[in-house]
């Protein structure tokens, strides 16, 4: 974007220098008007570029926030998964212990 602006400004100066073959009083106010127009155009372009940069920054910020939200959600999901796994292991261990105890009771009852 800055290269385009620089090219446009250089083109304006080149055309102004080429068009200014004879110095007269009528061209002097036109040159001032051109300079004023150039300043206004430069200000407008700078303002537009600033707005573009600002919009890009907002988008990047939203994307970063979204990525942070996703990371938090993944961490929560991992935490819940680990908790569920721990409960399942505990239940399996308890079931295995109960099964072993029931089997031992059956052997003891069969031995009598």
C-alpha positions in Angstrom: 0.0 0.0 0.0 2.8 2.4 0.9 4.5 1.6 -2.5 1.4 2.5 -4.3 1.0 5.8 -2.4 4.7 6.6 -3.1 4.2 5.9 -6.8 1.1 8.1 -7.0 2.8 11.0 -5.2 5.9 10.7 -7.4 3.7 10.6 -10.5 1.9 13.8 -9.3 5.2 15.6 -8.8 6.5 14.4 -12.1 3.4 15.6 -14.0 3.5 18.9 -12.1 7.1 19.4 -13.0 6.5 18.5 -16.7 3.4 20.6 -17.0 5.2 23.6 -15.5 7.1 24.8 -18.6 6.5 28.5 -18.2 6.2 30.4 -14.9 3.1 32.6 -14.9 0.9 34.0 -12.2 -2.0 31.8 -13.3 -0.1 28.6 -12.7 1.1 29.6 -9.2 -2.4 29.4 -7.6 -3.0 26.2 -9.5 0.2 24.7 -8.0 -0.9 25.8 -4.6 -4.3 24.2 -5.2 -2.6 21.0 -6.4 -0.4 21.0 -3.3 -3.5 21.4 -1.2 -5.3 18.7 -3.0 -2.2 16.4 -2.7 -2.1 17.1 1.1 -5.8 16.3 1.4 -5.4 13.1 -0.7 -2.4 12.1 1.4 -4.3 12.7 4.6 -7.3 10.7 3.3 -5.0 7.8 2.3 -3.3 7.9 5.6 -6.6 7.9 7.4 -7.8 5.0 5.3 -4.6 3.1 5.9 -5.0 3.7 9.6 -8.5 2.4 9.5 -7.4 -0.7 7.7 -4.6 -1.3 10.2 -7.1 -0.8 13.0 -9.6 -3.3 11.5 -6.8 -5.8 11.0 -5.8 -5.5 14.6 -9.4 -6.0 15.7 -9.6 -9.1 13.6 -6.3 -10.5 14.9 -7.5 -9.8 18.5 -10.8 -11.6 17.9 -8.9 -14.5 16.3 -6.5 -14.6 19.3 -9.5 -14.6 21.7 -11.2 -17.3 19.8 -8.0 -19.4 19.9 -7.8 -18.8 23.6 -11.4 -19.9 24.1 -10.7 -23.0 22.1 -7.7 -23.8 24.2 -9.7 -23.3 27.4 -12.5 -25.5 26.1 -9.9 -28.2 25.1 -8.3 -28.0 28.6 -11.7 -28.4 30.2 -12.5 -31.3 28.0 -9.2 -33.0 28.8 -9.8 -32.4 32.5 -13.3 -34.0 32.3 -12.0 -36.9 30.3 -9.3 -37.5 32.8 -11.8 -37.3 35.6 -14.1 -39.8 33.8 -11.2 -42.1 33.2 -10.2 -42.0 36.8 -13.8 -42.8 37.9 -13.9 -45.7 35.4 -10.7 -47.1 36.6 -11.9 -46.9 40.2 -15.2 -48.5 39.4 -13.4 -51.3 37.5 -11.0 -51.9 40.4 -13.9 -52.0 42.8 -15.8 -54.4 40.6 -12.8 -56.6 40.3 -12.3 -56.6 44.0 -16.0 -57.5 44.6 -15.7 -60.3 42.0 -12.6 -61.7 43.7 -14.3 -61.5 47.1 -17.4 -63.3 45.7 -15.2 -65.9 44.1 -13.4 -66.4 47.4 -16.7 -66.8 49.3 -17.9 -69.4 46.8 -14.7 -71.4 47.2 -15.0 -71.2 51.0 -18.7 -72.3 50.8 -17.7 -75.1 48.5 -14.9 -76.2 50.8 -17.3 -76.7 53.8 
